[in-house]
Amino acid sequence: MQTKTTSHRHALAAALLLAAGLAAPAAQGQTPPAQATQAPQPESRTPERPAEVLPNGQALPRPAPRVPRGQPLPTPAKPDIAVTIPAPPDLSAFPPPAMAELPPRVDAKPPQGEMPAQFTGVSQLSLPFAPNAEAPAQDAKALLDGIAARLAARPAERLELRAYASAFPEKETAARRLALLRARAVREQLIARGIDRERLVVFARDVGTPPGAVAPANADRVDLVFRP
């Protein structure tokens, strides 16, 4: 009986010792060897791609890193370049010339001939055209000669060529085209008489005629208007 009691005591003492040994590391904030955490493993990285080299030995620049989808692209840095604006030159040592020393201003060319008497004081003339005709009639030669003589005697004047053609509602475009051809024909004849092209201004218009009506007698014409 005493032997059994002693063995029970020994078993209980061994159990207490084992429990005390396990509790001591926990009380000191240590983790039992079986439950110890493993050391953090280093992050795995993709091996960098070797730089490409050209046949001449020059290395190509590496591509820019990819930006994840949904994130804004990085803003490139602006180069810090100092811009210096030079000061204007000092022209105080060079005074402007006096107005009396400047040459006289020439506004127009000198007259090249005498103006016909019948064109003195006239500001507008009219050159009639035959229906559907693009060029002026032969009897308009004397009128064009007198106009060219006046423009030569007054180099500062300009001449407006306002051409008209009779037009019906279904042929308005054709009428404006005919009027333009008439103005160009008169201009070319004046240029052939020595008048500068820049002094001749062309206008093309049509004279509208209602359906069933007769076109006016002066619908086909070119008005010649003198402008200073």
Disulfide bonds with the S-S distance in Angstrom:
none
